[in-house]
Amino acid sequence: MARESALTRLVKGIRREPRDVRADLAVFPPVDAQALAADMKLDRLAHQRGAAGEPPADAVGPDEVEIRIAERVEDERRRGHGILLEQLRVADERLANLDFEGRFAEIRQAAPAALSEFRAEAATGRDELNSLRRKLREHEDAKAAFKREHRLTRPPHPPTTGAQTLKYGLVAVLLVVETLVNGSFLAKGSELGLLGGTTEALAFSMLNVVGSFLFGRLGHPQLIHRGVFHKLVGLVSLTAWLAAAVALNLALAHYREVAGETLAEGGGAVIQRLATDPAGLNDLKSWLFFAIGFLFSAVAYIDGYATVDPYPGFGDIQRRLDATHEAYIGRKQDLIDRLLEVRDDYVQSLEDANRDLSIRRAEYDQILATRARLVRLFDQHQGHLQQVYARLLALYREPNRRARATPAPAGFAEVPVLARLAVEDEVPDISAEAAAIRARVSEAQALLVEEVAAIHREFDAAVAGYHQIDDVVGEGRDGAAA
């Protein structure tokens, strides 16, 4: 939320495109002298007054009709002046709406705040990584202590995930194959035929294959252990497996022969034969049956032993260390990705703020140009009104001359010059203010560029800091944290 508050102050008032503030030529529409003359009925008045000898030949100054003409032109000029003042007011409002001072203040406050918030984001990630690295170091220390305690100099060799999958798959294949092989032998002595033989074979196979696998996985590694008690446990486990594998497969071979002779008392007969003459198999196929079963048992035993590190407990320590290391590396990458996302957000916001200043400055210059253009257009409009005034006088004086019986006044040969409004005094000179604003815009943009560069540097430093956690907490020669 804090990050959004800093950036919101920068992007809230961004102008995506400059507004069109150009002054149109139609701001001061031209005055049609002919239409104005018709409206004032100058032709009729000229004939009437000329026929009456008005104004008299010795008249000095404008007559009443010429005064009305001057007043009408003056009305048009006042109307144009009002339009000019309204347009200038709109331009001043647009200048005020640019709010450069507000934007400068937001940039001075929010841009450094954005950098501080980015540093806080990086520091939070660094603290989290330090915590994860301490956990990883504890597992590294546990591994190093285990190696020292058991005088191990080699690295652990736990099977990979792919190798584990193959080994467990081999157990499943052995289980299925032995079930099918045993089922074909035992089907002859089963009331249910192949289905019954397969069911009995599955029970024997579970004991033979799965049991041997567990003996190999749990018991045999104890033989490698440096402790005498563990070695004794491993030796007992190996002896127990050999006895169980031989007994189970002999029992299965005897059961095949007994089931072929008498179905009802097959189990008791097998126990009696094992007690009196365990090696007394009468059929070569029974010995083959025994050999296949024992072979499957031995393969399952070896396969079970191969699913773990040869030294008991060493593989478990390594797996926990690997899991912690993967969690640490994965989280570090997540934090770097997060920093990258935050950096891009900050940089984009700062660049948008920079572009916004350019747009505002362009609009500011455009408004100033519009103000100057409005003044020029009004000055041109005043010149146009002087021409209209001269034309209206001509449209009055020429018919008056033609209708007169006496000479026209000498003033008819002259066209008075109407006084112009000096609007420059109404438009204050803000060139110095404009130069100051342009300078401050350049200064603010330089600050934004520097903040962008600073965020890039902070990102590089943060990523380097994340990686330095591994350098600071390295590993010694025996795997312990240095």
Long-range contacts (C-beta under 8 A, 24 or more apart in sequence): 2-117, 2-120, 3-114, 3-117, 3-118, 3-121, 3-342, 3-345, 6-110, 6-113, 6-114, 6-117, 7-110, 7-114, 7-345, 7-346, 7-349, 9-106, 9-109, 9-110, 10-106, 10-107, 10-110, 10-111, 10-114, 10-349, 10-350, 10-352, 10-353, 11-349, 11-352, 11-353, 13-99, 13-102, 13-103, 13-106, 13-356, 14-352, 14-353, 14-355, 14-356, 15-356, 15-359, 15-360, 15-363, 16-359, 17-359, 18-359, 18-362, 18-363, 18-366, 19-94, 19-363, 21-91, 21-94, 21-363, 21-366, 21-367, 21-370, 22-366, 22-370, 22-373, 23-87, 23-370, 23-373, 23-374, 23-377, 25-377, 27-83, 27-84, 27-87, 27-374, 27-377, 28-80, 28-83, 28-84, 28-377, 28-378, 28-380, 28-381, 30-384, 31-73, 31-76, 31-384, 31-385, 31-388, 33-387, 33-388, 33-391, 33-392, 33-395, 34-395, 36-72, 36-388, 36-392, 37-391, 37-392, 37-395, 37-396, 40-68, 40-69, 40-72, 40-392, 42-69, 42-392, 42-395, 42-396, 42-399, 43-395, 43-399, 45-396, 46-395, 46-396, 46-397, 46-398, 46-399, 46-400, 46-403, 47-399, 47-400, 47-403, 48-403, 49-400, 49-403, 50-399, 50-400, 50-401, 50-402, 50-403, 50-404, 51-403, 51-404, 51-405, 53-404, 53-405, 53-406, 55-409, 56-406, 56-409, 57-406, 57-407, 57-408, 57-409, 58-409, 59-409, 59-411, 60-409, 60-411, 61-411, 62-411, 62-416, 65-396, 66-393, 66-396, 69-389, 69-392, 69-393, 69-396, 70-389, 70-416, 70-418, 72-392, 73-385, 73-388, 73-389, 73-392, 73-418, 74-418, 76-385, 76-388, 77-381, 77-382, 77-385, 77-418, 77-421, 80-378, 80-381, 80-382, 80-385, 81-378, 81-421, 81-423, 84-374, 84-375, 84-378, 84-423, 85-426, 87-374, 88-371, 88-374, 88-426, 88-427, 91-367, 91-370, 91-371, 91-374, 94-363, 94-367, 95-364, 95-367, 98-360, 98-363, 98-364, 98-367, 100-360, 100-364, 100-437, 100-440, 100-441, 103-356, 103-357, 103-360, 103-444, 104-440, 104-444, 107-353, 107-357, 107-444, 107-447, 107-448, 108-444, 108-447, 111-350, 111-353, 111-447, 111-448, 111-451, 112-451, 114-346, 114-349, 114-350, 114-451, 114-455, 115-346, 115-451, 115-454, 115-455, 115-458, 118-342, 118-343, 118-346, 118-455, 118-458, 118-459, 119-458, 119-462, 121-338, 121-339, 121-342, 122-339, 122-458, 122-459, 122-461, 122-462, 122-465, 125-335, 125-338, 125-339, 125-462, 125-466, 126-462, 126-465, 126-466, 126-469, 128-331, 128-335, 129-328, 129-331, 129-332, 129-335, 129-466, 129-469, 130-469, 132-324, 132-327, 132-328, 132-331, 132-332, 133-328, 133-469, 133-470, 133-473, 134-473, 135-324, 135-328, 136-321, 136-324, 136-325, 136-328, 137-473, 137-481, 139-317, 139-320, 139-321, 139-324, 139-325, 140-321, 140-475, 140-479, 140-480, 140-481, 141-480, 141-481, 142-317, 142-321, 143-317, 143-318, 143-321, 143-479, 144-476, 144-478, 144-479, 144-480, 145-480, 146-313, 146-314, 146-317, 147-478, 147-479, 148-478, 150-225, 150-226, 150-311, 150-314, 151-226, 152-311, 152-314, 156-309, 156-311, 156-314, 156-315, 156-317, 156-318, 157-309, 157-310, 157-315, 158-308, 158-309, 158-314, 158-315, 158-318, 158-319, 159-306, 159-307, 159-308, 159-315, 164-307, 167-303, 167-306, 167-307, 168-307, 170-299, 170-303, 171-209, 171-210, 171-213, 171-300, 171-303, 171-304, 174-205, 174-209, 174-296, 174-299, 174-300, 174-303, 175-205, 175-206, 175-209, 175-210, 177-296, 178-204, 178-205, 178-208, 178-209, 178-292, 178-293, 178-296, 179-205, 181-292, 182-252, 182-289, 182-293, 185-256, 185-285, 185-289, 186-255, 186-256, 186-259, 188-256, 188-259, 188-260, 189-255, 189-256, 189-258, 189-259, 189-260, 189-263, 189-266, 190-259, 190-263, 191-263, 204-248, 204-252, 204-293, 205-296, 207-248, 208-245, 208-248, 208-249, 208-252, 208-293, 208-296, 208-297, 208-300, 209-296, 209-297, 209-300, 210-300, 211-241, 211-244, 211-248, 211-297, 212-241, 212-245, 212-296, 212-297, 212-298, 212-300, 212-301, 212-304, 213-300, 213-301, 213-303, 213-304, 214-304, 215-240, 215-241, 215-244, 215-301, 215-304, 216-241, 216-300, 216-301, 216-302, 216-303, 216-304, 216-305, 216-306, 217-304, 217-305, 217-307, 217-308, 218-304, 220-301, 220-304, 220-305, 221-305, 221-308, 221-309, 221-310, 221-311, 221-312, 222-312, 224-310, 224-311, 224-312, 225-311, 225-312, 230-312, 241-297, 241-301, 245-293, 245-294, 245-297, 245-298, 245-301, 246-294, 247-274, 247-278, 248-293, 248-297, 249-289, 249-290, 249-293, 249-294, 249-297, 250-274, 250-278, 250-279, 250-281, 250-290, 252-289, 252-290, 252-293, 253-281, 253-286, 253-287, 253-289, 253-290, 253-293, 254-281, 254-286, 256-283, 256-285, 256-286, 256-289, 257-281, 257-282, 257-283, 257-286, 332-466, 335-466, 336-463, 336-466, 339-459, 339-462, 339-463, 340-459, 343-455, 343-456, 343-459, 346-455, 347-452, 347-455, 347-456, 350-448, 350-451, 350-452, 350-455, 351-448, 351-452, 353-448, 354-445, 354-448, 354-449, 357-441, 357-444, 357-445, 357-448, 358-441, 358-445, 360-441, 361-437, 361-438, 361-441, 364-434, 364-437, 365-434, 368-430, 368-434, 371-427, 375-423, 375-424, 375-427, 378-423, 379-420, 379-423, 382-418, 382-420, 382-421, 385-418, 386-417, 386-418, 389-415, 389-418, 390-415
